[in-house]
Amino acid sequence: MATQDRARGLARAAAGGGGAGPVDAPRHMVFVLLDRFTLMCLASALDALRLANRMSGQTLYSWSMIGEGGETRSCSAGSTFVLDGDLDALARDDGIILVGGLDVTRATTPRLKSWLKREARRGAPIAALDTAAWALAACGLLDGKRATIHWENQDGFAEDFPEVELTKAIFTIDGKMITAAGGTAAVDLMLRLIARDHGEDLAGQVADQMVYSSIRTDQDTQRLSIPTRIGVRHPRLAQVIREMEQAIEDPVSPALLAQQVGMSTRQLERLFRRYLDRSPKRYYMELRLARARNLLMQTDMSIINVALACGFTSPSHFSKCYRAHYNTTPYRERGANA
């Protein structure tokens, strides 16, 4: 604890801006780095706090970085960071920012879970960036709450934690549990928290310094619209793809999809061939296999349950389709990523 106290003092001194001098009680934020955390999330959140200090001319925020073991932590890009301390008890008013990244299930150790539960019991606000929402959910801290996680991890998260109200928002705030999707969503979340603590004007100044011209809210979704993603602005095509994405477990026939958008099956075929160079059936299969791959790599679901969750009634058919698309079997895919 003494080491952490010394680190906190150094961090507070380093965090200060010039001008009006430090405030009486700067808010201390403790960044908890999980193994293979996402560097962009840490840098975005940390720099927003630094700029809030600089633009206000006061030490509004201080920070430190801790992690299990208290020595070093490597990010997903391979760079190693020296930590300020271990998972010790924090001060009463400290806020926690949990930064996740690759292989969050392995990074969520029993000791980390115990520490998070203890800090939650004392009433600490906890923000989870990128995949770190998985760690909070594994502790039961998101049960019955709204939460988000990086879109790539949403399929596995939804299967593992059905009791969490999962959203596609870039960030959510539900009581003292805060989750953000990762990437630039960390900037939007920090701007929201700065605005809440010190006003919209300061948050706007921080955004300007970051050359961040379009501040998003918790009403914004993570992924681009379907027309933007596929590079085609055709309303009926977008509607069909949306229906496909929402019906992975119980696939809908191309004939019914065509009927829903007011066209014939042949017209739907031509539409897909023209804009996506594949049939509706092929495109649908690729969506289902992509979902299956996410579940294989992100969950402990059995192969048969993954197959059923993605609309395959036969494990052998699932394996055959998977191998044809990814050039490997579901079993080998999981083994390669174990």
N, C-alpha and C positions, 0 to 999 in steps of 0.2 A: 504493500500500500504506500510506503514511503517513496518508493521509486515512482509510482504513478503520481503522487502529489508533487514531486519535483518536476516531473514531465509536464504536469498541468500548469505549474507556474511558468515554465519556459514557454509553453504554448500560448498562455495568455499574454505574455510579453511580446511574443512574435506576432500575435494577431492584431495588435493595436494599430489604429490609424492616427494620423496627425490631426492638428486643429484643436477641437474643443476638449480634448483629453478624455480619459476613460470614464465610462459611467460607473455608478456605484457597484452594480452587480451584473457583469456581463453574463450572458447565457452560455453555459458550457455545453458543447456538443461532443459526445464520445462516439467516434467512428469505430465500429466493430468490423474488422476485415475478416471475411471468410476466405479459406484457401481458394486460390484461383479466382479472386474477385475481379469485377470489371473495372478497369482503371478509369474509363470515361465517367462512370457514375461517381467515383470518389472525387475525381478532379472537378467535375461540374458542381457538385455539392459544396466542396471545400472552397472553391474559388468564389462562389456566390456569397459565402459568409465573409471571406476576406474583403470582397468588394463592398459589402454592406458596412464593414468597419471603415474602409477607406472613404467611401462617399459620405458617410455620416460624420466623419472626423472623430469618431468615438469607438471605444472597444465594446461594441454591442455583443459580439460573439467571441468565444475562445473555443479551442478544440484540442483533442488528443486522439491518437489512434491506438487501439488495443486489439488483442486477439488471443486465442488460446495458446498458451505457452509463453506469451509476452516477449518474444524475441524478434522474429522476422515473419513476414507474410509475403507470398508471391502472388502477383496478379495473373490474369489469364494471358497477358502478353509476355510473361516470363520475367518481368522486372521484380526485384525484391525490395521490400520496404522494412525499415527498422521500426518496431513498435514501441510505443511509450509505456506499455504495461500489459498485464495479464487480465484475465476475466475476474477482477476483484470487485468488491462492493463499491458502488458509486455514490457520489454525494446526492443528497435528496433532490436537488433541482436539476441534475444533469439530464439532458436529453440523449437518446440513443439513436444512432443511424447505422443500421445493419447493412453491410454492402456485400451482395452475393455475386455469383458469376457462374462459372462452369461447375458441373457435377455437385450441385448444392446438396444432394442427398448424402453424399459422402462427407461433405464439409459440416453437416449438421450432426455433430457428435453428441453423445449423452451429456458431456460436461457443458457444452454450449446450451443445450436445451434446459438443463437445470438452472444455469445462470440466467437465461432469458425469463424463465418462469418466476424466479426470485425477484428480478428487477421489475417484472410486470406486477407482482404482488405489492411492491412498495409504491406503485402508481406511476412508474416512469413512462413517459410517452416514447414509443418505439416506432421509428420509421424503417421500412425495409425496402431497399433498392434492388432493382433487377430481379434476380431469382430468389432473393432473401425472404420473400413472402412465404416460400415453402418452409423455411425454418420456423417461422412464426406459426404457421398452420400445423406443423408437426408437434408443436407444443400445446396445441389446442387454443392458442391465443386469438385465433381468427374465427372460432366457431360462432355462427350466427351473425357474423359481421360481413360488410362489404369489403372486398379486396381485389387487387389486380396483381398480375405478374406478367413478365415479358410474354408477348404473344406466342413465341415458339414453345413456351412451357405450359400454355393454357390447357392443352388436351390432357396432359399427364396430371396436372394439378386438379382439374375437375374430377378425374377418376379417383385420385387419392383422397380428396377432401370435399365430398359432396355437401358437407354441412356448412361450407363457406359460400357466401353469395359472391361468386366470381363475376367480375365485370371486365369489359374490354377498355375501360378508361385508362388514360395515361397515368393517373394517380387517384387514390381514394383516401379519404380521411373519415374514419369511423371511430369516434371517441378518441382514445389515446393510441389506437393502432392505425398506422399510416403505411400505405404501400404505394410504390411507384414502379412503372414498367421497365425502367432501365433506359440507357442511352440518354438522349436529351430530355426525357421525362424528368430526370433528376433536377434539371435546371428549372423546369416549370414548378415542380414541387417546392424547391427552395425559395423561389420568388413568391410563391403563395405564403409560405411560412414567414418570410421577411415582411411581406405586406401585412400579415396578421399581427406580427409583433411590433412593427414600426411604421406602418403606413404604406399606401400605394405609391406615393412619390418616391420613397427610397427604393422600393422594388423596381420601379421604372428606371431609376438611375442605374441600378445594378444591371438591369437588362440592357440598357444602352451601352454600358461598358463592355458587356459580353457580346456586343453586336448581335443581340437576340431580338429580332424585330417583331416576332409574332408569339406573344405569350399565350400559352394554352391553359385551359382550366380542367377541372375534373369532369367536365361534360364532353371533352374531346376524346376520341377513340385513338387507339395505338396505330392501327394499320391504315394505309391509304385506302381510299374508296376502291371498289372493284374496277370501275373504268380506268382509274389511274394505274392500278396494279397491272392490269392486262394490256394497258396501252390502247384500249378501244372504248370509244364513247358511244355505245349502242345500248339504249335503255333496256330493251327486251333481253339482250344477251346478258347484261349485268344482272337482271332479275332472275334469269335461269341459273346463273352461277351462284347467286345468293341462296336460292332454294337448294342447290346441290350441297353447298357448304353447311346448311342447317339440317340436312338429312343424310348424314354419313352412316349412322347406325342402321337406318331403314331406307335404303336407296329407293328413289322414285324413278319410274320408267321414263325414258325419253318421250314417249307418247303423252304421258300425263304432264310432263314438264312443258311440252309444246302447247298442250291444251290450256295450261294455266296462263300462258302469255299470249293466247289468241292466235296461234299459228299451227300449221300442220307439222307432222314429224319430218317430212321431207324438207320443209322450209327451215326447220331448226337445224337439220343436218347441214344444209347449205350455209347457214349462218356461222356455225362452228368451223366448217371447212374454210370459209372465206377469211374469217378473222383470227382463228386460232390454229388452223392447219391440222385439225384432228376432229374426230367425230365426238358428239356429246358423250357417248358411252366411254370412249377412251379418256376424255378429259375427266369425267366422273371417277373412273378407275384411278387415275393419277391422284386426285384429291383424297380418295379413300386410302391409297397406299402411303401417301405423305402423312396422313393422320396416324396410320399404323406405325410408321417409322418413328414418329414422335413418341408414341406410347411405349414402343419397345425400348427406346433409349432413356425415357424419363420415369418409367414406372416399373414396378415388380409384377405387373399383371402377367398371368400365364399367356402363352402363345394363343391358346384357344379363345381366351377372353378378349385379347387384342383383336383377333379375327372377328369375333362376334360384334365388338364395339365399332368395327369398321364395315359392317354389312356383309361379312363372309360367313356363310352357314357351314362351310366345310374347311377344316384346317388344311387339308391337302390342296384345295383350290386356292386358298390364301397363300400358301407357300409357293405354289406354281406361279401365281400372278406376281408375287413379291420378287421372286428370282428373275422373272422375265424383265421386270422394270429396273431392279437395283443390282442385278447380277450376283446376288447372294441370297441365302435363305434367311428367314426371320431368326432362326436359332443362331446362325453364324453372326448375324448383325448384332444380336444382343451380346454374344460372347466377345466380339471384337471391341465392344464398348463397355465391357464389365470392369 
